């Protein structure tokens, strides 16, 4: 029985304000995982983060990443997507990207957290996945 999501289902799922986790390779070859907010545009995962963050340093050193985005409410109420590939760092035009992400998660750029984050130097991480795995357990059990 097929439990993968269709491209349309993945796009709909990723439009929700769900926390993602990005895994990067640290300078000493050890894994590093961090929670992130994102938007999904035209098959590309887009993340805004601090310009000097560990994630950015790690990706500049080794662009291999994996990103997990999932929800679990127990039993067969679990669905998610895992992306793998090589990320790119963009340190230009980061404000507009960050604003779109903050609107998704906070609903307003007037939110104090949006104001604080926008005041800090940003970088944009872009991942056009080389491999995608998705699941929706409700398709097989529910």
N, CA, C and O atoms as a MOPAC input file, in Angstrom:
PM7 MOZYME 1SCF
protein

 N      0.84400 1    -1.18300 1     0.00000 1
 C      0.00000 1     0.00000 1     0.00000 1
 C      0.89100 1     1.25000 1     0.00000 1
 O      1.86200 1     1.32600 1     0.75400 1
 N      0.56400 1     2.19900 1    -0.82700 1
 C      1.36300 1     3.42100 1    -0.99700 1
 C      1.09000 1     4.41600 1     0.13000 1
 O     -0.05700 1     4.78800 1     0.37500 1
 N      2.14600 1     4.84000 1     0.80800 1
 C      1.97200 1     5.83800 1     1.86200 1
 C      2.67400 1     7.14900 1     1.54100 1
 O      2.61400 1     8.09100 1     2.33200 1
 N      3.34000 1     7.22400 1     0.38700 1
 C      3.99300 1     8.47600 1    -0.01100 1
 C      2.94800 1     9.52400 1    -0.35600 1
 O      1.84300 1     9.19900 1    -0.79000 1
 N      3.30900 1    10.78200 1    -0.15800 1
 C      2.43700 1    11.88100 1    -0.55800 1
 C      2.71600 1    12.24200 1    -2.01500 1
 O      3.83300 1    12.07200 1    -2.50500 1
 N      1.69400 1    12.73800 1    -2.69700 1
 C      1.87800 1    13.26000 1    -4.04500 1
 C      2.59300 1    14.60800 1    -3.95300 1
 O      2.70400 1    15.17500 1    -2.86600 1
 N      3.07900 1    15.12300 1    -5.08400 1
 C      3.71700 1    16.44600 1    -5.08500 1
 C      2.76200 1    17.50800 1    -4.56600 1
 O      3.17000 1    18.40800 1    -3.83100 1
 N      1.49100 1    17.40700 1    -4.94500 1
 C      0.49400 1    18.37200 1    -4.48700 1
 C      0.29000 1    18.26800 1    -2.97500 1
 O      0.17700 1    19.28400 1    -2.29000 1
 N      0.24200 1    17.04000 1    -2.45900 1
 C      0.08500 1    16.84700 1    -1.01500 1
 C      1.29800 1    17.37500 1    -0.25800 1
 O      1.15200 1    17.97300 1     0.80800 1
 N      2.49800 1    17.15900 1    -0.80400 1
 C      3.71700 1    17.68300 1    -0.17500 1
 C      3.65500 1    19.20500 1    -0.13400 1
 O      3.93100 1    19.80700 1     0.90300 1
 N      3.29700 1    19.82800 1    -1.24700 1
 C      3.22400 1    21.29200 1    -1.30000 1
 C      2.20800 1    21.82200 1    -0.29100 1
 O      2.47900 1    22.80600 1     0.39700 1
 N      1.05200 1    21.18600 1    -0.19600 1
 C      0.02300 1    21.60600 1     0.77100 1
 C      0.53500 1    21.43100 1     2.20200 1
 O      0.37000 1    22.32400 1     3.03400 1
 N      1.14800 1    20.29400 1     2.48700 1
 C      1.69100 1    20.01600 1     3.81800 1
 C      2.73000 1    21.06900 1     4.20800 1
 O      2.72300 1    21.56900 1     5.33200 1
 N      3.62100 1    21.40100 1     3.27200 1
 C      4.70000 1    22.34500 1     3.57000 1
 C      4.23000 1    23.79500 1     3.63200 1
 O      4.99700 1    24.67300 1     4.02700 1
 N      2.99600 1    24.05600 1     3.25100 1
 C      2.46200 1    25.42000 1     3.36500 1
 C      2.06600 1    25.74200 1     4.80500 1
 O      1.81700 1    26.90200 1     5.13500 1
 N      2.00800 1    24.73100 1     5.65300 1
 C      1.64100 1    24.91500 1     7.05500 1
 C      2.84800 1    25.40400 1     7.87000 1
 O      3.99000 1    25.11700 1     7.51200 1
 N      2.60400 1    26.13000 1     8.95100 1
 C      3.71700 1    26.61800 1     9.78500 1
 C      4.26000 1    25.53300 1    10.72000 1
 O      4.09400 1    25.59400 1    11.93800 1
 N      4.90400 1    24.55600 1    10.12100 1
 C      5.47000 1    23.41800 1    10.85200 1
 C      6.96700 1    23.65800 1    11.04000 1
 O      7.64000 1    24.14800 1    10.13300 1
 N      7.47100 1    23.32000 1    12.19300 1
 C      8.90000 1    23.44700 1    12.45700 1
 C      9.66600 1    22.38000 1    11.67800 1
 O      9.28600 1    21.20900 1    11.68100 1
 N     10.73400 1    22.78500 1    11.02000 1
 C     11.61300 1    21.85200 1    10.31000 1
 C     12.89500 1    21.68400 1    11.11900 1
 O     13.20400 1    22.49000 1    11.99800 1
 N     13.62900 1    20.63100 1    10.80800 1
 C     14.93100 1    20.40700 1    11.42200 1
 C     15.93100 1    20.19300 1    10.30200 1
 O     15.75800 1    19.31400 1     9.45800 1
 N     16.98900 1    21.01200 1    10.30300 1
 C     18.02800 1    20.87000 1     9.28600 1
 C     19.25100 1    20.21000 1     9.91100 1
 O     19.70400 1    20.60200 1    10.98700 1
 N     19.77300 1    19.21200 1     9.22400 1
 C     20.98900 1    18.52600 1     9.66600 1
 C     22.12100 1    18.92900 1     8.73100 1
 O     22.01700 1    18.79600 1     7.51100 1
 N     23.20000 1    19.42300 1     9.32200 1
 C     24.39100 1    19.79800 1     8.56800 1
 C     25.57100 1    18.99900 1     9.11400 1
 O     25.46700 1    18.33700 1    10.14700 1
 N     26.67900 1    19.07200 1     8.41100 1
 C     27.89800 1    18.38900 1     8.84500 1
 C     28.80800 1    19.43000 1     9.48100 1
 O     29.19300 1    20.40600 1     8.83700 1
 N     29.15100 1    19.21700 1    10.75600 1
 C     30.00000 1    20.15300 1    11.47500 1
 C     31.44200 1    20.12300 1    10.99600 1
 O     31.84000 1    19.24200 1    10.23400 1
 N     32.21200 1    21.09200 1    11.45200 1
 C     33.60300 1    21.23700 1    11.03100 1
 C     34.45000 1    20.00800 1    11.35300 1
 O     35.43100 1    19.73200 1    10.66100 1
 N     34.08000 1    19.27200 1    12.39200 1
 C     34.83400 1    18.07000 1    12.75600 1
 C     34.15600 1    16.80700 1    12.23400 1
 O     34.46300 1    15.70000 1    12.67700 1
 N     33.22400 1    16.98100 1    11.28100 1
 C     32.56100 1    15.83700 1    10.67200 1
 C     31.39200 1    15.28100 1    11.45500 1
 O     30.82800 1    14.25300 1    11.08000 1
 N     31.01900 1    15.94300 1    12.53900 1
 C     29.91800 1    15.46500 1    13.37100 1
 C     28.60700 1    16.11100 1    12.91900 1
 O     28.61100 1    17.24400 1    12.43600 1
 N     27.47900 1    15.39700 1    13.07100 1
 C     26.19800 1    15.97600 1    12.66700 1
 C     25.76800 1    17.10000 1    13.59800 1
 O     26.05000 1    17.08500 1    14.79600 1
 N     25.08400 1    18.06800 1    13.02000 1
 C     24.53200 1    19.20000 1    13.76400 1
 C     23.09400 1    19.36600 1    13.28700 1
 O     22.84600 1    19.46500 1    12.08600 1
 N     22.15500 1    19.39800 1    14.21200 1
 C     20.74100 1    19.53800 1    13.86400 1
 C     20.19300 1    20.78500 1    14.53700 1
 O     20.46700 1    21.04400 1    15.70900 1
 N     19.40900 1    21.56100 1    13.77700 1
 C     18.83000 1    22.78500 1    14.31600 1
 C     17.40000 1    22.95700 1    13.81000 1
 O     17.10500 1    22.64700 1    12.65500 1
 N     16.50800 1    23.45500 1    14.67900 1
 C     15.14400 1    23.75200 1    14.23700 1
 C     15.13700 1    25.02700 1    13.39900 1
 O     15.87100 1    25.97200 1    13.69100 1
 N     14.30400 1    25.05000 1    12.35400 1
 C     14.23200 1    26.21500 1    11.46900 1
 C     12.81000 1    26.41400 1    10.95800 1
 O     12.01100 1    25.48000 1    10.90200 1
 N     12.51900 1    27.66200 1    10.58600 1
 C     11.30600 1    27.99700 1     9.84800 1
 C     11.66700 1    28.02100 1     8.37700 1
 O     12.83200 1    28.21900 1     8.02900 1
 N     10.68900 1    27.82500 1     7.51000 1
 C     10.97900 1    27.72200 1     6.07800 1
 C      9.76600 1    28.12200 1     5.24700 1
 O      8.65000 1    28.25100 1     5.75000 1
 N     10.02400 1    28.31300 1     3.96800 1
 C      8.97800 1    28.34600 1     2.95400 1
 C      9.40900 1    27.38700 1     1.85100 1
 O     10.59600 1    27.10700 1     1.68200 1
 N      8.44600 1    26.90000 1     1.11900 1
 C      8.69800 1    25.96600 1     0.02000 1
 C      8.18600 1    26.62200 1    -1.25100 1
 O      6.98200 1    26.81000 1    -1.42100 1
 N      9.11100 1    26.97000 1    -2.14600 1
 C      8.76400 1    27.70800 1    -3.35200 1
 C      9.30800 1    26.99700 1    -4.57900 1
 O     10.51600 1    26.80500 1    -4.71400 1
 N      8.41300 1    26.61300 1    -5.46600 1
 C      8.79900 1    26.02500 1    -6.74800 1
 C      9.80100 1    24.88100 1    -6.58900 1
 O     10.79300 1    24.80500 1    -7.31400 1
 N      9.52800 1    23.99800 1    -5.63300 1
 C     10.37700 1    22.83500 1    -5.43300 1
 C     11.65700 1    23.08900 1    -4.66100 1
 O     12.50700 1    22.20400 1    -4.55700 1
 N     11.80400 1    24.29300 1    -4.11700 1
 C     13.00400 1    24.65000 1    -3.35100 1
 C     12.60900 1    24.99700 1    -1.91900 1
 O     11.66800 1    25.75700 1    -1.69300 1
 N     13.33300 1    24.43700 1    -0.96100 1
 C     13.13900 1    24.77000 1     0.44300 1
 C     13.99500 1    25.98900 1     0.75100 1
 O     15.18500 1    26.01100 1     0.43500 1
 N     13.39600 1    27.00200 1     1.36500 1
 C     14.07900 1    28.26700 1     1.62800 1
 C     14.01000 1    28.55200 1     3.12400 1
 O     12.93100 1    28.54300 1     3.71700 1
 N     15.16800 1    28.80500 1     3.73000 1
 C     15.29500 1    29.01500 1     5.17200 1
 C     16.03600 1    30.32500 1     5.40400 1
 O     17.01700 1    30.61800 1     4.72000 1
 N     15.56700 1    31.11100 1     6.36800 1
 C     16.28100 1    32.32200 1     6.77900 1
 C     16.93200 1    32.04400 1     8.12600 1
 O     16.31300 1    31.46700 1     9.02000 1
 N     18.17900 1    32.45800 1     8.26200 1
 C     18.89900 1    32.22100 1     9.51200 1
 C     19.91200 1    33.33500 1     9.72800 1
 O     20.15200 1    34.14900 1     8.83600 1
 N     20.49400 1    33.36700 1    10.89600 1
 C     21.52900 1    34.35200 1    11.17700 1
 C     22.73100 1    34.16300 1    10.26400 1
 O     23.16000 1    33.03800 1    10.00800 1
 N     23.26400 1    35.26700 1     9.78000 1
 C     24.38600 1    35.22900 1     8.83500 1
 C     25.59900 1    34.49100 1     9.40300 1
 O     26.33500 1    33.84400 1     8.65800 1
 N     25.80600 1    34.58500 1    10.70700 1
 C     26.96300 1    33.96200 1    11.34500 1
 C     26.60300 1    32.67900 1    12.09700 1
 O     27.34400 1    32.25000 1    12.98200 1
 N     25.47700 1    32.07200 1    11.75100 1
 C     25.02700 1    30.88100 1    12.47300 1
 C     25.91200 1    29.66600 1    12.17700 1
 O     26.62400 1    29.62400 1    11.17500 1
 N     25.84800 1    28.69800 1    13.06000 1
 C     26.57200 1    27.44200 1    12.87300 1
 C     26.11900 1    26.77500 1    11.57300 1
 O     26.93500 1    26.20700 1    10.84700 1
 N     24.82000 1    26.84500 1    11.28100 1
 C     24.30200 1    26.23600 1    10.04700 1
 C     25.00400 1    26.80200 1     8.82100 1
 O     25.42800 1    26.05300 1     7.94200 1
 N     25.12600 1    28.11500 1     8.76500 1
 C     25.75900 1    28.77000 1     7.61300 1
 C     27.22700 1    28.36600 1     7.51600 1
 O     27.70500 1    28.02600 1     6.43300 1
 N     27.93900 1    28.40100 1     8.63100 1
 C     29.35800 1    27.99600 1     8.61500 1
 C     29.51100 1    26.55600 1     8.13500 1
 O     30.38000 1    26.25000 1     7.31900 1
 N     28.65500 1    25.67800 1     8.65100 1
 C     28.74700 1    24.27100 1     8.26100 1
 C     28.47800 1    24.08200 1     6.77000 1
 O     29.19400 1    23.33500 1     6.10300 1
 N     27.45600 1    24.74800 1     6.24300 1
 C     27.10000 1    24.59200 1     4.82800 1
 C     28.18300 1    25.16800 1     3.93000 1
 O     28.46300 1    24.61600 1     2.86500 1
 N     28.79600 1    26.26900 1     4.34600 1
 C     29.90000 1    26.82100 1     3.55100 1
 C     31.05800 1    25.83300 1     3.47500 1
 O     31.75300 1    25.75700 1     2.46100 1
 N     31.26100 1    25.07800 1     4.55000 1
 C     32.33400 1    24.08800 1     4.59900 1
 C     31.95200 1    22.79100 1     3.88000 1
 O     32.78200 1    22.17900 1     3.20800 1
 N     30.69500 1    22.37900 1     4.02600 1
 C     30.19700 1    21.13800 1     3.41900 1
 C     28.70900 1    21.33300 1     3.14300 1
 O     27.91700 1    21.35100 1     4.08500 1
 N     28.30600 1    21.47900 1     1.88100 1
 C     26.91500 1    21.81100 1     1.56600 1
 C     25.91500 1    20.66400 1     1.71100 1
 O     24.72100 1    20.87300 1     1.49500 1
 N     26.36300 1    19.46100 1     2.06900 1
 C     25.44400 1    18.33000 1     2.21400 1
 C     24.54000 1    18.54300 1     3.42400 1
 O     25.02300 1    18.75200 1     4.53800 1
 N     23.22100 1    18.48900 1     3.20000 1
 C     22.25700 1    18.67400 1     4.28100 1
 C     21.10900 1    17.68300 1     4.13000 1
 O     20.90000 1    17.09500 1     3.06900 1
 N     20.38100 1    17.51800 1     5.21700 1
 C     19.09700 1    16.81500 1     5.20900 1
 C     18.14400 1    17.66900 1     6.03200 1
 O     18.54300 1    18.27800 1     7.02500 1
 N     16.89000 1    17.71100 1     5.61500 1
 C     15.87800 1    18.47800 1     6.33900 1
 C     14.67400 1    17.57600 1     6.56700 1
 O     14.16200 1    16.96200 1     5.63000 1
 N     14.22400 1    17.49800 1     7.81800 1
 C     13.04400 1    16.71900 1     8.19200 1
 C     11.94000 1    17.67800 1     8.60700 1
 O     12.15500 1    18.57700 1     9.42000 1
 N     10.75700 1    17.47800 1     8.04100 1
 C      9.57800 1    18.26300 1     8.40600 1
 C      8.47200 1    17.24800 1     8.64100 1
 O      8.04700 1    16.57600 1     7.70100 1
 N      7.99500 1    17.12000 1     9.87500 1
 C      6.97500 1    16.10800 1    10.13700 1
 C      6.03100 1    16.52800 1    11.24700 1
 O      6.33000 1    17.40900 1    12.05400 1
 N      4.89100 1    15.87500 1    11.26100 1
 C      3.92000 1    16.04900 1    12.33600 1
 C      3.53200 1    14.66200 1    12.82600 1
 O      3.42900 1    13.72100 1    12.03900 1
 N      3.32200 1    14.54600 1    14.11600 1
 C      2.89600 1    13.28200 1    14.69000 1
 C      1.87500 1    13.56000 1    15.77200 1
 O      2.12300 1    14.31400 1    16.71300 1
 N      0.72400 1    12.93500 1    15.61700 1
 C     -0.30800 1    13.04400 1    16.64400 1
 C     -0.60500 1    11.67200 1    17.22200 1
 O     -1.64400 1    11.46100 1    17.84700 1
 N      0.31600 1    10.74400 1    17.00700 1
 C      0.16000 1     9.39800 1    17.52400 1
 C     -0.45100 1     8.45800 1    16.50600 1
 O     -1.19600 1     8.87900 1    15.62100 1
 N     -0.13300 1     7.19400 1    16.63600 1
 C     -0.70000 1     6.17600 1    15.75200 1
 C     -0.46000 1     6.47100 1    14.28900 1
 O      0.66800 1     6.73000 1    13.86700 1
 N     -1.53700 1     6.43000 1    13.51800 1
 C     -1.43600 1     6.65200 1    12.08100 1
 C     -1.56900 1     8.12200 1    11.70600 1
 O     -1.70100 1     8.43900 1    10.52400 1
 N     -1.53800 1     9.01000 1    12.66300 1
 C     -1.64400 1    10.44300 1    12.38700 1
 C     -0.26100 1    11.06600 1    12.26800 1
 O      0.03500 1    12.07700 1    12.90500 1
 N      0.57800 1    10.45600 1    11.45000 1
 C      1.93600 1    10.93700 1    11.24400 1
 C      2.16600 1    11.13800 1     9.75600 1
 O      1.83700 1    10.27900 1     8.93700 1
 N      2.73600 1    12.28700 1     9.42200 1
 C      3.11300 1    12.54000 1     8.03200 1
 C      4.32800 1    13.42500 1     8.02100 1
 O      4.59900 1    14.15000 1     8.97800 1
 N      5.06300 1    13.36000 1     6.92400 1
 C      6.25000 1    14.19100 1     6.85700 1
 C      6.98900 1    14.06400 1     5.54400 1
 O      6.63000 1    13.28700 1     4.65900 1
 N      8.04100 1    14.86700 1     5.45600 1
 C      8.89000 1    14.91600 1     4.27600 1
 C     10.33900 1    15.03200 1     4.74000 1
 O     10.63700 1    15.77100 1     5.67900 1
 N     11.23000 1    14.30900 1     4.08700 1
 C     12.66600 1    14.46000 1     4.30700 1
 C     13.29900 1    14.81400 1     2.97000 1
 O     13.10800 1    14.12400 1     1.96900 1
 N     14.05600 1    15.90400 1     2.97700 1
 C     14.79600 1    16.33900 1     1.79300 1
 C     16.27800 1    16.10700 1     2.03700 1
 O     16.76800 1    16.27900 1     3.15400 1
 N     16.98700 1    15.71700 1     0.98700 1
 C     18.44400 1    15.59000 1     1.05200 1
 C     19.03400 1    16.25600 1    -0.18100 1
 O     18.44700 1    16.22100 1    -1.26200 1
 N     20.19900 1    16.86100 1    -0.00500 1
 C     20.86100 1    17.47900 1    -1.14700 1
 C     21.95900 1    18.41700 1    -0.70700 1
 O     22.43300 1    18.36200 1     0.42800 1
 N     22.35500 1    19.28000 1    -1.62400 1
 C     23.40400 1    20.26500 1    -1.35900 1
 C     22.76300 1    21.64400 1    -1.26800 1
 O     22.10400 1    22.10100 1    -2.20100 1
 N     22.96500 1    22.28700 1    -0.14600 1
 C     22.38200 1    23.60600 1     0.09200 1
 C     23.28800 1    24.70400 1    -0.44300 1
 O     24.50000 1    24.53100 1    -0.57100 1
 N     22.67200 1    25.83000 1    -0.75100 1
 C     23.40300 1    27.02700 1    -1.16500 1
 C     23.09600 1    28.14300 1    -0.17600 1
 O     21.99700 1    28.22100 1     0.37300 1
 N     24.07900 1    28.99800 1     0.03900 1
 C     23.92600 1    30.15300 1     0.92200 1
 C     23.83500 1    31.40700 1     0.06800 1
 O     24.64200 1    31.61500 1    -0.83700 1
 N     22.84100 1    32.24100 1     0.36500 1
 C     22.66500 1    33.53000 1    -0.31000 1
 C     22.68100 1    34.60200 1     0.77700 1
 O     21.86300 1    34.57100 1     1.69700 1
 N     23.60100 1    35.53700 1     0.67100 1
 C     23.69200 1    36.60800 1     1.66800 1
 C     23.24600 1    37.94700 1     1.09200 1
 O     23.51700 1    38.99600 1     1.67600 1
 N     22.55600 1    37.91500 1    -0.06500 1
 C     22.01200 1    39.13600 1    -0.65900 1
 C     20.48800 1    39.03000 1    -0.68500 1
 O     19.94000 1    37.92800 1    -0.72400 1
 N     19.82000 1    40.15000 1    -0.66400 1
 C     18.35000 1    40.18300 1    -0.73400 1
 C     17.69100 1    39.25600 1     0.29100 1
 O     16.69800 1    38.59400 1    -0.01200 1
 N     18.23900 1    39.21500 1     1.48200 1
 C     17.73700 1    38.28100 1     2.49600 1
 C     16.48900 1    38.79100 1     3.21300 1
 O     15.71700 1    37.99300 1     3.74500 1
 N     16.28200 1    40.08800 1     3.23300 1
 C     15.17100 1    40.65800 1     3.99900 1
 C     13.81700 1    40.23500 1     3.45300 1
 O     12.93900 1    39.85200 1     4.22600 1
 N     13.62700 1    40.29300 1     2.14400 1
 C     12.32900 1    39.92900 1     1.56300 1
 C     12.01300 1    38.45800 1     1.80600 1
 O     10.86900 1    38.10600 1     2.09600 1
 N     13.01300 1    37.61000 1     1.69100 1
 C     12.81700 1    36.18400 1     1.96800 1
 C     12.43200 1    35.98600 1     3.42500 1
 O     11.48400 1    35.26100 1     3.72800 1
 N     13.16100 1    36.62500 1     4.32400 1
 C     12.87000 1    36.50700 1     5.75400 1
 C     11.45000 1    36.98300 1     6.05200 1
 O     10.74500 1    36.35700 1     6.84400 1
 N     11.02700 1    38.06700 1     5.43800 1
 C      9.67300 1    38.59300 1     5.67200 1
 C      8.60600 1    37.57400 1     5.28000 1
 O      7.62100 1    37.40200 1     6.00000 1
 N      8.79100 1    36.90000 1     4.15200 1
 C      7.80700 1    35.89400 1     3.72200 1
 C      7.73800 1    34.73800 1     4.72600 1
 O      6.65900 1    34.22300 1     5.02000 1
 N      8.88400 1    34.34600 1     5.23900 1
 C      8.91300 1    33.26400 1     6.22500 1
 C      8.23700 1    33.70400 1     7.52300 1
 O      7.44600 1    32.95100 1     8.09100 1
 N      8.53700 1    34.90400 1     7.99500 1
 C      7.95500 1    35.37700 1     9.25500 1
 C      6.45000 1    35.57200 1     9.13700 1
 O      5.72400 1    35.35500 1    10.10700 1
 N      5.97500 1    35.97400 1     7.97500 1
 C      4.52600 1    36.09000 1     7.76800 1
 C      3.87200 1    34.71000 1     7.88800 1
 O      2.79200 1    34.58400 1     8.46400 1
 N      4.51200 1    33.69800 1     7.35800 1
 C      3.97100 1    32.33900 1     7.43400 1
 C      3.83700 1    31.88400 1     8.88600 1
 O      2.81900 1    31.30800 1     9.26800 1
 N      4.85800 1    32.14300 1     9.68700 1
 C      4.88100 1    31.61900 1    11.05300 1
 C      4.28600 1    32.55400 1    12.09700 1
 O      3.72400 1    32.09100 1    13.08900 1
 N      4.40000 1    33.85300 1    11.88900 1
 C      3.95900 1    34.81400 1    12.89800 1
 C      2.70000 1    35.56900 1    12.49900 1
 O      2.02100 1    36.14100 1    13.35100 1
 N      2.38600 1    35.57500 1    11.20800 1
 C      1.17400 1    36.23600 1    10.74600 1
 C      1.26900 1    37.73500 1    10.60000 1
 O      0.35400 1    38.36100 1    10.06200 1
 N      2.36500 1    38.33500 1    11.07000 1
 C      2.52700 1    39.78600 1    11.00000 1
 C      4.00400 1    40.14000 1    11.14600 1
 O      4.73800 1    39.53000 1    11.92200 1
 N      4.40900 1    41.13300 1    10.38300 1
 C      5.78700 1    41.62100 1    10.53000 1
 C      5.90600 1    42.57800 1    11.70600 1
 O      7.00800 1    42.99400 1    12.06200 1
 N      4.77200 1    42.92800 1    12.31200 1
 C      4.77900 1    43.77300 1    13.50500 1
 C      5.04200 1    42.96300 1    14.77100 1
 O      5.26600 1    43.53300 1    15.83800 1
 N      5.01600 1    41.66000 1    14.65900 1
 C      5.27400 1    40.79700 1    15.81200 1
 C      6.67500 1    41.10900 1    16.34700 1
 O      7.60700 1    41.26400 1    15.55700 1
 N      6.84400 1    41.20500 1    17.67400 1
 C      8.15800 1    41.52600 1    18.24700 1
 C      9.27800 1    40.57800 1    17.79500 1
 O     10.41400 1    41.01000 1    17.60100 1
 N      8.96500 1    39.30800 1    17.63000 1
 C     10.00400 1    38.37700 1    17.19900 1
 C     10.43500 1    38.68300 1    15.76300 1
 O     11.62500 1    38.62600 1    15.45200 1
 N      9.48300 1    39.00500 1    14.88800 1
 C      9.82800 1    39.37200 1    13.50800 1
 C     10.70900 1    40.61200 1    13.50900 1
 O     11.70200 1    40.66900 1    12.78500 1
 N     10.35300 1    41.59800 1    14.31100 1
 C     11.13700 1    42.83100 1    14.37800 1
 C     12.56300 1    42.54800 1    14.84100 1
 O     13.52500 1    43.07600 1    14.28200 1
 N     12.68800 1    41.71300 1    15.86600 1
 C     14.01700 1    41.38500 1    16.38700 1
 C     14.84500 1    40.64300 1    15.33900 1
 O     16.00500 1    40.98500 1    15.10800 1
 N     14.25700 1    39.63200 1    14.70800 1
 C     15.00200 1    38.84300 1    13.72100 1
 C     15.37800 1    39.66700 1    12.49400 1
 O     16.46900 1    39.50000 1    11.94900 1
 N     14.48900 1    40.55100 1    12.05600 1
 C     14.77600 1    41.38600 1    10.88500 1
 C     15.87000 1    42.41100 1    11.15500 1
 O     16.48600 1    42.92700 1    10.22200 1
 N     16.11300 1    42.70600 1    12.42800 1
 C     17.15300 1    43.68500 1    12.76500 1
 C     18.55600 1    43.06300 1    12.74900 1
 O     19.55600 1    43.77400 1    12.85300 1
 N     18.62200 1    41.73900 1    12.61700 1
 C     19.90200 1    41.03200 1    12.65700 1
 C     20.35500 1    40.67500 1    11.24200 1
 O     19.51400 1    40.45600 1    10.37000 1
 N     21.67300 1    40.61200 1    10.99400 1
 C     22.16100 1    40.19400 1     9.67100 1
 C     21.68200 1    38.77300 1     9.35000 1
 O     21.83000 1    37.86300 1    10.16600 1
 N     21.10600 1    38.59200 1     8.15300 1
 C     20.50400 1    37.31700 1     7.77400 1
 C     21.25000 1    36.66700 1     6.61500 1
 O     21.97200 1    37.32700 1     5.86800 1
 N     21.06200 1    35.38800 1     6.48800 1
 C     21.49800 1    34.61900 1     5.31900 1
 C     20.32400 1    33.72900 1     4.92500 1
 O     19.50900 1    33.35000 1     5.76600 1
 N     20.25000 1    33.40600 1     3.65800 1
 C     19.20500 1    32.51900 1     3.16300 1
 C     19.84600 1    31.20400 1     2.73500 1
 O     20.82200 1    31.18300 1     1.98600 1
 N     19.28000 1    30.11900 1     3.22200 1
 C     19.69900 1    28.77600 1     2.82000 1
 C     18.66900 1    28.27900 1     1.81200 1
 O     17.46700 1    28.31700 1     2.07200 1
 N     19.14500 1    27.81700 1     0.66800 1
 C     18.25400 1    27.26200 1    -0.36300 1
 C     18.65400 1    25.81600 1    -0.63400 1
 O     19.82600 1    25.49600 1    -0.83300 1
 N     17.64600 1    24.96000 1    -0.63500 1
 C     17.87200 1    23.54600 1    -0.92400 1
 C     16.91800 1    23.09900 1    -2.01800 1
 O     15.70600 1    23.03900 1    -1.80900 1
 N     17.46100 1    22.78800 1    -3.17100 1
 C     16.69500 1    22.13300 1    -4.24000 1
 C     17.01200 1    20.65400 1    -4.07600 1
 O     18.09200 1    20.20900 1    -4.46400 1
 N     16.08900 1    19.88600 1    -3.50700 1
 C     16.39800 1    18.51300 1    -3.10200 1
 C     16.85400 1    17.61400 1    -4.24300 1
 O     16.31800 1    17.65000 1    -5.35100 1
 N     17.86300 1    16.80700 1    -3.93100 1
 C     18.30300 1    15.75300 1    -4.84200 1
 C     17.49300 1    14.48600 1    -4.58700 1
 O     17.31300 1    13.65400 1    -5.47600 1
 N     17.00900 1    14.35800 1    -3.35200 1
 C     16.20600 1    13.19300 1    -2.97200 1
 C     15.13100 1    13.63800 1    -1.99100 1
 O     15.39200 1    14.40900 1    -1.06700 1
 N     13.92600 1    13.14200 1    -2.20600 1
 C     12.79800 1    13.47100 1    -1.33800 1
 C     12.10800 1    12.18100 1    -0.91200 1
 O     11.83600 1    11.31000 1    -1.73800 1
 N     11.83100 1    12.06900 1     0.36900 1
 C     11.05900 1    10.95800 1     0.91100 1
 C      9.87100 1    11.55900 1     1.64500 1
 O     10.03700 1    12.49700 1     2.42500 1
 N      8.68000 1    11.03300 1     1.40700 1
 C      7.51000 1    11.53700 1     2.13000 1
 C      6.67400 1    10.36400 1     2.61800 1
 O      6.77900 1     9.25000 1     2.10500 1
 N      5.84400 1    10.63400 1     3.61700 1
 C      4.95200 1     9.60400 1     4.12900 1
 C      3.71000 1    10.24400 1     4.73100 1
 O      3.73500 1    11.37100 1     5.22400 1
 N      2.64100 1     9.49400 1     4.67200 1
 C      1.38500 1     9.85400 1     5.33100 1
 C      0.78300 1     8.53300 1     5.78800 1
 O      0.13800 1     7.82900 1     5.01200 1
 N      1.00300 1     8.20500 1     7.05900 1
 C      0.56600 1     6.91200 1     7.57200 1
 C     -0.94500 1     6.74300 1     7.52200 1
 O     -1.43500 1     5.61400 1     7.52600 1
 N     -1.69400 1     7.84000 1     7.47600 1
 C     -3.14800 1     7.73700 1     7.39000 1
 C     -3.57000 1     7.00800 1     6.11300 1
 O     -4.65300 1     6.42500 1     6.06000 1
 N     -2.72600 1     7.03800 1     5.09700 1
 C     -3.05200 1     6.36100 1     3.83500 1
 C     -3.05200 1     4.83600 1     3.97200 1
 O     -3.68000 1     4.13800 1     3.17600 1
 N     -2.34800 1     4.32600 1     4.98200 1
 C     -2.29500 1     2.86700 1     5.13600 1
 C     -3.03400 1     2.36700 1     6.36900 1
 O     -3.27700 1     1.16800 1     6.50800 1
 N     -3.39100 1     3.28200 1     7.26200 1
 C     -4.00700 1     2.77300 1     8.47200 1
 C     -5.25200 1     3.48400 1     8.91000 1
 O     -5.85000 1     3.15000 1     9.93200 1
 N     -5.63700 1     4.45100 1     8.14600 1
 C     -6.66500 1     5.18300 1     8.75200 1
 C     -7.82900 1     5.67300 1     8.14100 1
 O     -8.65300 1     6.30600 1     8.80200 1

